[in-house]
Amino acid sequence: MSLPKEARVAAIRDALEAAFTPSELEVRDDSHRHAGHAGARDGRGHFDVRIVSKAFAGMTPLARHRAVYAALGDLMTTDIHALSIRAEG
């Protein structure tokens, strides 16, 4: 079951903070830019994440993205339709 729209950014932020203790974290809801998009009809949102964490040091970009997806867990299937990630170590 998905969260109310206004709670999604907070849930994403909470999950990423718990997993990575970032020194910088920006989470933006870009869902309004995709209104009417076929993939957004199910109610899930489009988000942009910029995260800086020592946890990413030595990881490839692909490994960083996989780590972010893992940290978000069920949110990826219940609340997030598309996710733009900029993860730095």
N, CA, C and O atoms as a printed pandas DataFrame, in Angstrom:
     atom_number atom_name residue_name chain_id  residue_number  x_coord  y_coord  z_coord
0              1         N          MET        A               1    0.836   -1.168    0.000
1              2        CA          MET        A               1    0.000    0.000    0.000
2              3         C          MET        A               1    0.890    1.243    0.000
3              4         O          MET        A               1    1.879    1.303    0.730
4              5         N          SER        A               2    0.539    2.219   -0.810
5              6        CA          SER        A               2    1.375    3.408   -0.913
6              7         C          SER        A               2    1.034    4.436    0.160
7              8         O          SER        A               2   -0.049    4.424    0.746
8              9         N          LEU        A               3    1.981    5.309    0.392
9             10        CA          LEU        A               3    1.842    6.383    1.375
10            11         C          LEU        A               3    1.076    7.554    0.768
11            12         O          LEU        A               3    0.981    7.670   -0.454
12            13         N          PRO        A               4    0.526    8.426    1.625
13            14        CA          PRO        A               4   -0.035    9.667    1.083
14            15         C          PRO        A               4    1.072   10.434    0.359
15            16         O          PRO        A               4    2.233   10.376    0.765
16            17         N          LYS        A               5    0.728   11.135   -0.686
17            18        CA          LYS        A               5    1.709   11.826   -1.515
18            19         C          LYS        A               5    2.653   12.705   -0.695
19            20         O          LYS        A               5    3.858   12.718   -0.950
20            21         N          GLU        A               6    2.130   13.432    0.275
21            22        CA          GLU        A               6    2.946   14.357    1.057
22            23         C          GLU        A               6    3.926   13.646    1.995
23            24         O          GLU        A               6    4.862   14.272    2.492
24            25         N          ALA        A               7    3.726   12.367    2.238
25            26        CA          ALA        A               7    4.607   11.609    3.143
26            27         C          ALA        A               7    5.746   10.895    2.407
27            28         O          ALA        A               7    6.668   10.382    3.041
28            29         N          ARG        A               8    5.686   10.862    1.099
29            30        CA          ARG        A               8    6.669   10.093    0.331
30            31         C          ARG        A               8    8.085   10.631    0.449
31            32         O          ARG        A               8    9.018    9.855    0.657
32            33         N          VAL        A               9    8.270   11.936    0.321
33            34        CA          VAL        A               9    9.616   12.517    0.410
34            35         C          VAL        A               9   10.208   12.230    1.782
35            36         O          VAL        A               9   11.383   11.880    1.887
36            37         N          ALA        A              10    9.412   12.373    2.828
37            38        CA          ALA        A              10    9.892   12.099    4.192
38            39         C          ALA        A              10   10.284   10.636    4.344
39            40         O          ALA        A              10   11.293   10.336    4.982
40            41         N          ALA        A              11    9.515    9.725    3.776
41            42        CA          ALA        A              11    9.830    8.297    3.875
42            43         C          ALA        A              11   11.124    7.969    3.125
43            44         O          ALA        A              11   11.939    7.180    3.603
44            45         N          ILE        A              12   11.307    8.573    1.958
45            46        CA          ILE        A              12   12.539    8.368    1.191
46            47         C          ILE        A              12   13.726    8.912    1.975
47            48         O          ILE        A              12   14.748    8.241    2.119
48            49         N          ARG        A              13   13.581   10.121    2.476
49            50        CA          ARG        A              13   14.646   10.751    3.266
50            51         C          ARG        A              13   14.997    9.895    4.486
51            52         O          ARG        A              13   16.173    9.646    4.751
52            53         N          ASP        A              14   13.992    9.451    5.220
53            54        CA          ASP        A              14   14.224    8.637    6.425
54            55         C          ASP        A              14   14.985    7.350    6.092
55            56         O          ASP        A              14   15.918    6.975    6.802
56            57         N          ALA        A              15   14.584    6.682    5.016
57            58        CA          ALA        A              15   15.232    5.422    4.634
58            59         C          ALA        A              15   16.688    5.644    4.252
59            60         O          ALA        A              15   17.557    4.863    4.641
60            61         N          LEU        A              16   16.962    6.692    3.502
61            62        CA          LEU        A              16   18.327    6.963    3.062
62            63         C          LEU        A              16   19.208    7.442    4.214
63            64         O          LEU        A              16   20.381    7.076    4.293
64            65         N          GLU        A              17   18.651    8.251    5.100
65            66        CA          GLU        A              17   19.422    8.690    6.267
66            67         C          GLU        A              17   19.784    7.510    7.162
67            68         O          GLU        A              17   20.902    7.435    7.671
68            69         N          ALA        A              18   18.850    6.597    7.355
69            70        CA          ALA        A              18   19.099    5.428    8.201
70            71         C          ALA        A              18   20.164    4.512    7.593
71            72         O          ALA        A              18   20.984    3.945    8.315
72            73         N          ALA        A              19   20.149    4.370    6.283
73            74        CA          ALA        A              19   21.074    3.446    5.619
74            75         C          ALA        A              19   22.476    4.019    5.414
75            76         O          ALA        A              19   23.460    3.282    5.479
76            77         N          PHE        A              20   22.572    5.330    5.167
77            78        CA          PHE        A              20   23.853    5.883    4.727
78            79         C          PHE        A              20   24.433    7.006    5.589
79            80         O          PHE        A              20   25.577    7.402    5.369
80            81         N          THR        A              21   23.693    7.526    6.549
81            82        CA          THR        A              21   24.137    8.661    7.357
82            83         C          THR        A              21   24.820    9.705    6.456
83            84         O          THR        A              21   26.001   10.002    6.638
84            85         N          PRO        A              22   24.094   10.247    5.508
85            86        CA          PRO        A              22   24.704   11.137    4.532
86            87         C          PRO        A              22   25.136   12.484    5.121
87            88         O          PRO        A              22   24.546   12.981    6.080
88            89         N          SER        A              23   26.182   13.058    4.520
89            90        CA          SER        A              23   26.586   14.412    4.890
90            91         C          SER        A              23   25.747   15.434    4.131
91            92         O          SER        A              23   25.607   16.579    4.562
92            93         N          GLU        A              24   25.189   15.010    2.993
93            94        CA          GLU        A              24   24.271   15.841    2.216
94            95         C          GLU        A              24   23.180   14.940    1.652
95            96         O          GLU        A              24   23.443   13.819    1.218
96            97         N          LEU        A              25   21.956   15.447    1.667
97            98        CA          LEU        A              25   20.848   14.683    1.107
98            99         C          LEU        A              25   19.776   15.648    0.617
99           100         O          LEU        A              25   19.266   16.474    1.374
100          101         N          GLU        A              26   19.450   15.528   -0.651
101          102        CA          GLU        A              26   18.371   16.298   -1.254
102          103         C          GLU        A              26   17.405   15.313   -1.892
103          104         O          GLU        A              26   17.812   14.438   -2.656
104          105         N          VAL        A              27   16.132   15.458   -1.577
105          106        CA          VAL        A              27   15.097   14.615   -2.177
106          107         C          VAL        A              27   14.034   15.554   -2.734
107          108         O          VAL        A              27   13.459   16.364   -2.006
108          109         N          ARG        A              28   13.783   15.435   -4.032
109          110        CA          ARG        A              28   12.805   16.304   -4.681
110          111         C          ARG        A              28   11.723   15.458   -5.351
111          112         O          ARG        A              28   12.022   14.476   -6.031
112          113         N          ASP        A              29   10.489   15.844   -5.156
113          114        CA          ASP        A              29    9.357   15.185   -5.805
114          115         C          ASP        A              29    9.099   15.896   -7.129
115          116         O          ASP        A              29    8.673   17.051   -7.148
116          117         N          ASP        A              30    9.356   15.205   -8.229
117          118        CA          ASP        A              30    9.143   15.750   -9.564
118          119         C          ASP        A              30    7.878   15.192  -10.217
119          120         O          ASP        A              30    7.716   15.292  -11.434
120          121         N          SER        A              31    7.001   14.618   -9.435
121          122        CA          SER        A              31    5.813   13.960   -9.977
122          123         C          SER        A              31    4.954   14.902  -10.811
123          124         O          SER        A              31    4.377   14.491  -11.817
124          125         N          HIS        A              32    4.868   16.155  -10.400
125          126        CA          HIS        A              32    4.047   17.123  -11.130
126          127         C          HIS        A              32    4.516   17.307  -12.574
127          128         O          HIS        A              32    3.733   17.683  -13.446
128          129         N          ARG        A              33    5.778   17.042  -12.814
129          130        CA          ARG        A              33    6.334   17.191  -14.159
130          131         C          ARG        A              33    5.960   16.018  -15.066
131          132         O          ARG        A              33    6.221   16.053  -16.269
132          133         N          HIS        A              34    5.354   14.987  -14.493
133          134        CA          HIS        A              34    5.041   13.777  -15.246
134          135         C          HIS        A              34    3.545   13.463  -15.236
135          136         O          HIS        A              34    3.143   12.336  -15.521
136          137         N          ALA        A              35    2.732   14.453  -14.910
137          138        CA          ALA        A              35    1.278   14.254  -14.884
138          139         C          ALA        A              35    0.806   13.766  -16.248
139          140         O          ALA        A              35    1.164   14.332  -17.281
140          141         N          GLY        A              36    0.008   12.722  -16.240
141          142        CA          GLY        A              36   -0.506   12.152  -17.472
142          143         C          GLY        A              36    0.409   11.127  -18.115
143          144         O          GLY        A              36    0.008   10.443  -19.057
144          145         N          HIS        A              37    1.633   11.013  -17.619
145          146        CA          HIS        A              37    2.595   10.032  -18.123
146          147         C          HIS        A              37    2.028    8.633  -17.887
147          148         O          HIS        A              37    1.541    8.338  -16.795
148          149         N          ALA        A              38    2.087    7.787  -18.883
149          150        CA          ALA        A              38    1.487    6.450  -18.782
150          151         C          ALA        A              38    1.984    5.684  -17.558
151          152         O          ALA        A              38    1.197    5.004  -16.899
152          153         N          GLY        A              39    3.261    5.781  -17.249
153          154        CA          GLY        A              39    3.816    5.047  -16.119
154          155         C          GLY        A              39    3.443    5.605  -14.772
155          156         O          GLY        A              39    3.624    4.935  -13.755
156          157         N          ALA        A              40    2.916    6.836  -14.739
157          158        CA          ALA        A              40    2.561    7.470  -13.463
158          159         C          ALA        A              40    1.095    7.286  -13.115
159          160         O          ALA        A              40    0.658    7.733  -12.055
160          161         N          ARG        A              41    0.336    6.650  -13.966
161          162        CA          ARG        A              41   -1.101    6.485  -13.732
162          163         C          ARG        A              41   -1.424    5.622  -12.525
163          164         O          ARG        A              41   -2.533    5.689  -11.994
164          165         N          ASP        A              42   -0.465    4.810  -12.084
165          166        CA          ASP        A              42   -0.723    3.944  -10.932
166          167         C          ASP        A              42   -0.594    4.694   -9.612
167          168         O          ASP        A              42   -0.791    4.106   -8.549
168          169         N          GLY        A              43   -0.266    5.984   -9.664
169          170        CA          GLY        A              43   -0.193    6.798   -8.457
170          171         C          GLY        A              43    1.180    6.915   -7.834
171          172         O          GLY        A              43    1.379    7.717   -6.922
172          173         N          ARG        A              44    2.141    6.122   -8.316
173          174        CA          ARG        A              44    3.498    6.226   -7.769
174          175         C          ARG        A              44    4.171    7.473   -8.336
175          176         O          ARG        A              44    3.766    7.983   -9.380
176          177         N          GLY        A              45    5.203    7.963   -7.639
177          178        CA          GLY        A              45    5.800    9.232   -8.007
178          179         C          GLY        A              45    7.149    9.158   -8.690
179          180         O          GLY        A              45    7.774    8.101   -8.780
180          181         N          HIS        A              46    7.577   10.320   -9.168
181          182        CA          HIS        A              46    8.881   10.528   -9.792
182          183         C          HIS        A              46    9.716   11.367   -8.830
183          184         O          HIS        A              46    9.275   12.427   -8.386
184          185         N          PHE        A              47   10.907   10.902   -8.511
185          186        CA          PHE        A              47   11.739   11.586   -7.520
186          187         C          PHE        A              47   13.164   11.750   -8.003
187          188         O          PHE        A              47   13.661   10.969   -8.814
188          189         N          ASP        A              48   13.812   12.786   -7.484
189          190        CA          ASP        A              48   15.209   13.076   -7.769
190          191         C          ASP        A              48   15.949   13.074   -6.431
191          192         O          ASP        A              48   15.542   13.762   -5.495
192          193         N          VAL        A              49   17.037   12.301   -6.341
193          194        CA          VAL        A              49   17.814   12.194   -5.102
194          195         C          VAL        A              49   19.270   12.550   -5.376
195          196         O          VAL        A              49   19.876   12.058   -6.327
196          197         N          ARG        A              50   19.812   13.404   -4.538
197          198        CA          ARG        A              50   21.254   13.674   -4.523
198          199         C          ARG        A              50   21.722   13.351   -3.113
199          200         O          ARG        A              50   21.240   13.926   -2.138
200          201         N          ILE        A              51   22.667   12.424   -3.018
201          202        CA          ILE        A              51   23.131   11.966   -1.714
202          203         C          ILE        A              51   24.656   11.860   -1.708
203          204         O          ILE        A              51   25.264   11.349   -2.649
204          205         N          VAL        A              52   25.251   12.349   -0.639
205          206        CA          VAL        A              52   26.695   12.264   -0.440
206          207         C          VAL        A              52   26.922   11.521    0.871
207          208         O          VAL        A              52   26.418   11.924    1.919
208          209         N          SER        A              53   27.684   10.431    0.802
209          210        CA          SER        A              53   27.931    9.626    1.994
210          211         C          SER        A              53   29.259    8.899    1.886
211          212         O          SER        A              53   29.642    8.441    0.809
212          213         N          LYS        A              54   29.950    8.797    2.995
213          214        CA          LYS        A              54   31.192    8.025    3.037
214          215         C          LYS        A              54   30.930    6.551    2.717
215          216         O          LYS        A              54   31.837    5.832    2.297
216          217         N          ALA        A              55   29.699    6.111    2.914
217          218        CA          ALA        A              55   29.347    4.718    2.645
218          219         C          ALA        A              55   29.538    4.347    1.171
219          220         O          ALA        A              55   29.688    3.170    0.840
220          221         N          PHE        A              56   29.534    5.344    0.292
221          222        CA          PHE        A              56   29.687    5.092   -1.138
222          223         C          PHE        A              56   31.144    5.068   -1.594
223          224         O          PHE        A              56   31.421    4.740   -2.748
224          225         N          ALA        A              57   32.063    5.404   -0.722
225          226        CA          ALA        A              57   33.483    5.449   -1.091
226          227         C          ALA        A              57   33.931    4.096   -1.645
227          228         O          ALA        A              57   33.679    3.054   -1.040
228          229         N          GLY        A              58   34.588    4.123   -2.784
229          230        CA          GLY        A              58   35.095    2.906   -3.396
230          231         C          GLY        A              58   34.068    2.106   -4.182
231          232         O          GLY        A              58   34.417    1.085   -4.775
232          233         N          MET        A              59   32.824    2.536   -4.203
233          234        CA          MET        A              59   31.774    1.830   -4.935
234          235         C          MET        A              59   31.659    2.383   -6.353
235          236         O          MET        A              59   31.858    3.576   -6.581
236          237         N          THR        A              60   31.342    1.522   -7.284
237          238        CA          THR        A              60   31.069    1.969   -8.650
238          239         C          THR        A              60   29.712    2.682   -8.662
239          240         O          THR        A              60   28.906    2.497   -7.750
240          241         N          PRO        A              61   29.463    3.484   -9.679
241          242        CA          PRO        A              61   28.142    4.128   -9.762
242          243         C          PRO        A              61   26.995    3.118   -9.733
243          244         O          PRO        A              61   25.974    3.362   -9.091
244          245         N          LEU        A              62   27.155    1.998  -10.416
245          246        CA          LEU        A              62   26.109    0.977  -10.415
246          247         C          LEU        A              62   25.886    0.420   -9.006
247          248         O          LEU        A              62   24.744    0.236   -8.587
248          249         N          ALA        A              63   26.950    0.157   -8.290
249          250        CA          ALA        A              63   26.827   -0.352   -6.914
250          251         C          ALA        A              63   26.153    0.675   -6.012
251          252         O          ALA        A              63   25.374    0.308   -5.132
252          253         N          ARG        A              64   26.442    1.950   -6.222
253          254        CA          ARG        A              64   25.797    3.009   -5.428
254          255         C          ARG        A              64   24.300    3.018   -5.681
255          256         O          ARG        A              64   23.506    3.111   -4.745
256          257         N          HIS        A              65   23.913    2.921   -6.952
257          258        CA          HIS        A              65   22.489    2.908   -7.290
258          259         C          HIS        A              65   21.799    1.684   -6.690
259          260         O          HIS        A              65   20.701    1.788   -6.144
260          261         N          ARG        A              66   22.438    0.552   -6.792
261          262        CA          ARG        A              66   21.847   -0.666   -6.214
262          263         C          ARG        A              66   21.688   -0.532   -4.707
263          264         O          ARG        A              66   20.696   -0.994   -4.144
264          265         N          ALA        A              67   22.656    0.096   -4.050
265          266        CA          ALA        A              67   22.578    0.295   -2.603
266          267         C          ALA        A              67   21.410    1.220   -2.247
267          268         O          ALA        A              67   20.711    0.990   -1.260
268          269         N          VAL        A              68   21.204    2.253   -3.044
269          270        CA          VAL        A              68   20.079    3.164   -2.807
270          271         C          VAL        A              68   18.759    2.422   -2.999
271          272         O          VAL        A              68   17.856    2.535   -2.170
272          273         N          TYR        A              69   18.646    1.664   -4.091
273          274        CA          TYR        A              69   17.428    0.885   -4.321
274          275         C          TYR        A              69   17.162   -0.075   -3.157
275          276         O          TYR        A              69   16.025   -0.205   -2.705
276          277         N          ALA        A              70   18.190   -0.732   -2.685
277          278        CA          ALA        A              70   18.027   -1.672   -1.565
278          279         C          ALA        A              70   17.580   -0.946   -0.312
279          280         O          ALA        A              70   16.728   -1.446    0.423
280          281         N          ALA        A              71   18.140    0.224   -0.058
281          282        CA          ALA        A              71   17.763    0.987    1.134
282          283         C          ALA        A              71   16.305    1.441    1.074
283          284         O          ALA        A              71   15.641    1.548    2.104
284          285         N          LEU        A              72   15.816    1.705   -0.128
285          286        CA          LEU        A              72   14.432    2.153   -0.274
286          287         C          LEU        A              72   13.442    0.994   -0.224
287          288         O          LEU        A              72   12.250    1.205    0.000
288          289         N          GLY        A              73   13.925   -0.216   -0.429
289          290        CA          GLY        A              73   13.107   -1.416   -0.259
290          291         C          GLY        A              73   11.748   -1.346   -0.929
291          292         O          GLY        A              73   11.650   -1.089   -2.129
292          293         N          ASP        A              74   10.702   -1.575   -0.150
293          294        CA          ASP        A              74    9.336   -1.638   -0.672
294          295         C          ASP        A              74    8.854   -0.333   -1.280
295          296         O          ASP        A              74    7.942   -0.343   -2.106
296          297         N          LEU        A              75    9.446    0.790   -0.890
297          298        CA          LEU        A              75    9.038    2.066   -1.489
298          299         C          LEU        A              75    9.199    2.038   -3.011
299          300         O          LEU        A              75    8.477    2.722   -3.737
300          301         N          MET        A              76   10.158    1.236   -3.480
301          302        CA          MET        A              76   10.391    1.139   -4.920
302          303         C          MET        A              76    9.209    0.493   -5.649
303          304         O          MET        A              76    9.025    0.728   -6.843
304          305         N          THR        A              77    8.429   -0.294   -4.969
305          306        CA          THR        A              77    7.289   -0.942   -5.626
306          307         C          THR        A              77    5.950   -0.330   -5.222
307          308         O          THR        A              77    4.949   -0.517   -5.914
308          309         N          THR        A              78    5.927    0.399   -4.110
309          310        CA          THR        A              78    4.651    0.949   -3.649
310          311         C          THR        A              78    4.495    2.440   -3.912
311          312         O          THR        A              78    3.375    2.905   -4.124
312          313         N          ASP        A              79    5.584    3.202   -3.904
313          314        CA          ASP        A              79    5.482    4.658   -3.969
314          315         C          ASP        A              79    6.334    5.327   -5.040
315          316         O          ASP        A              79    6.055    6.462   -5.425
316          317         N          ILE        A              80    7.360    4.650   -5.525
317          318        CA          ILE        A              80    8.282    5.269   -6.480
318          319         C          ILE        A              80    8.130    4.616   -7.845
319          320         O          ILE        A              80    8.305    3.407   -7.995
320          321         N          HIS        A              81    7.801    5.439   -8.841
321          322        CA          HIS        A              81    7.735    4.938  -10.220
322          323         C          HIS        A              81    9.079    5.156  -10.914
323          324         O          HIS        A              81    9.572    4.280  -11.625
324          325         N          ALA        A              82    9.666    6.339  -10.697
325          326        CA          ALA        A              82   10.946    6.678  -11.330
326          327         C          ALA        A              82   11.823    7.408  -10.320
327          328         O          ALA        A              82   11.348    8.212   -9.518
328          329         N          LEU        A              83   13.116    7.104  -10.382
329          330        CA          LEU        A              83   14.048    7.671   -9.422
330          331         C          LEU        A              83   15.343    8.054  -10.130
331          332         O          LEU        A              83   16.023    7.211  -10.716
332          333         N          SER        A              84   15.669    9.342  -10.063
333          334        CA          SER        A              84   16.937    9.840  -10.578
334          335         C          SER        A              84   17.883    9.916   -9.387
335          336         O          SER        A              84   17.554   10.521   -8.366
336          337         N          ILE        A              85   19.065    9.298   -9.516
337          338        CA          ILE        A              85   20.002    9.215   -8.387
338          339         C          ILE        A              85   21.340    9.820   -8.757
339          340         O          ILE        A              85   21.915    9.496   -9.796
340          341         N          ARG        A              86   21.835   10.705   -7.896
341          342        CA          ARG        A              86   23.215   11.179   -7.956
342          343         C          ARG        A              86   23.812   10.854   -6.604
343          344         O          ARG        A              86   23.550   11.547   -5.622
344          345         N          ALA        A              87   24.610    9.808   -6.548
345          346        CA          ALA        A              87   25.206    9.337   -5.298
346          347         C          ALA        A              87   26.720    9.519   -5.362
347          348         O          ALA        A              87   27.382    9.057   -6.291
348          349         N          GLU        A              88   27.248   10.205   -4.348
349          350        CA          GLU        A              88   28.675   10.508   -4.318
350          351         C          GLU        A              88   29.280   10.011   -3.013
351          352         O          GLU        A              88   28.625    9.990   -1.971
352          353         N          GLY        A              89   30.558    9.609   -3.098
353          354        CA          GLY        A              89   31.248    9.102   -1.920
354          355         C          GLY        A              89   32.110   10.111   -1.232
355          356         O          GLY        A              89   32.743    9.798   -0.224
